[in-house]
Amino acid sequence: MTKAEIVINISEKLGVEKNDTQEIVNHFMKEVRSALESGENVYLRGFGSFVVKTRKAKKGRNISKNVTINIPAHNIPSFKPAREFLEEVKNKVVVD
């Protein structure tokens, strides 16, 4: 599902103009992003948490040059689904 499909679904279900819905979705995404960029976690009860995780420094390899490189410690955004959300997906999505 794309952002455009989310906007269409929400606007149809709520009877709100697509442009207004798109602006709300965009602002929501900007708020989550700015919170994570400032080191804050975002908790949405019943849905999940957007958290900042720290990756440790490690050694890697550039295989084209056959050289060892140092990868510094860095932060990455991550999503952890809420327990009930996780259980619903496990129970409703069919394993191929």
C-alpha positions in Angstrom: 0.0 0.0 0.0 1.3 3.4 -0.9 0.8 6.8 0.8 -1.6 7.8 -2.0 -3.7 4.7 -1.3 -3.8 5.4 2.4 -4.9 9.0 1.7 -7.7 7.7 -0.6 -8.9 5.1 1.9 -9.0 7.6 4.8 -10.7 10.3 2.8 -13.4 7.9 1.5 -14.0 6.4 5.0 -14.2 9.8 6.7 -15.8 11.8 3.9 -13.0 14.4 3.9 -11.4 16.0 0.9 -8.3 14.1 -0.4 -6.2 17.3 -0.3 -7.0 17.8 3.4 -6.4 14.1 4.2 -3.0 14.3 2.3 -2.0 17.3 4.3 -2.8 15.6 7.6 -0.9 12.4 6.6 2.1 14.5 5.5 2.1 16.5 8.8 1.8 13.3 10.8 4.8 11.8 9.0 6.8 15.1 9.5 6.0 15.1 13.2 7.2 11.5 13.6 10.3 12.2 11.6 11.2 15.4 13.5 10.7 13.6 16.8 13.0 10.8 15.8 15.6 13.2 14.4 15.7 14.9 17.8 16.2 11.6 19.5 12.7 11.2 20.8 10.7 8.0 20.5 7.1 8.0 19.3 4.6 5.7 21.0 1.2 5.0 19.4 -0.8 2.9 21.8 -2.3 -0.2 20.1 -0.2 0.4 16.9 3.5 0.4 17.8 6.5 2.5 18.6 8.9 4.4 16.3 12.2 4.3 18.1 15.8 5.4 17.6 18.2 2.5 17.8 22.0 2.8 18.2 24.2 0.5 16.1 27.6 -0.2 17.5 30.8 0.5 15.6 32.1 -2.4 13.6 34.5 -3.5 10.9 33.3 -4.2 7.4 34.9 -5.1 4.1 34.9 -3.3 0.8 35.0 -6.5 -1.3 35.7 -4.7 -4.6 39.0 -3.3 -3.2 39.6 -6.1 -0.7 40.0 -3.6 2.1 38.8 -3.6 5.7 36.9 -0.5 6.7 35.6 0.9 10.0 31.9 1.6 10.2 31.3 4.1 13.0 28.5 3.8 15.5 25.3 5.4 14.3 21.6 5.7 15.0 18.8 4.3 12.9 15.0 4.7 13.0 13.1 1.5 13.8 9.5 0.4 14.2 8.3 -2.0 16.9 4.6 -3.1 16.5 2.3 -3.3 19.5 1.7 -6.8 20.9 -2.0 -6.8 19.8 -1.1 -5.5 16.4 1.6 -8.2 16.0 -0.9 -10.9 17.1 -3.5 -9.8 14.6 -1.1 -9.9 11.7 0.2 -13.3 12.8 -3.4 -14.7 13.0 -4.9 -13.0 9.9 -2.1 -13.2 7.3 -1.8 -16.5 5.6 1.7 -18.1 5.4 2.5 -19.1 1.8 
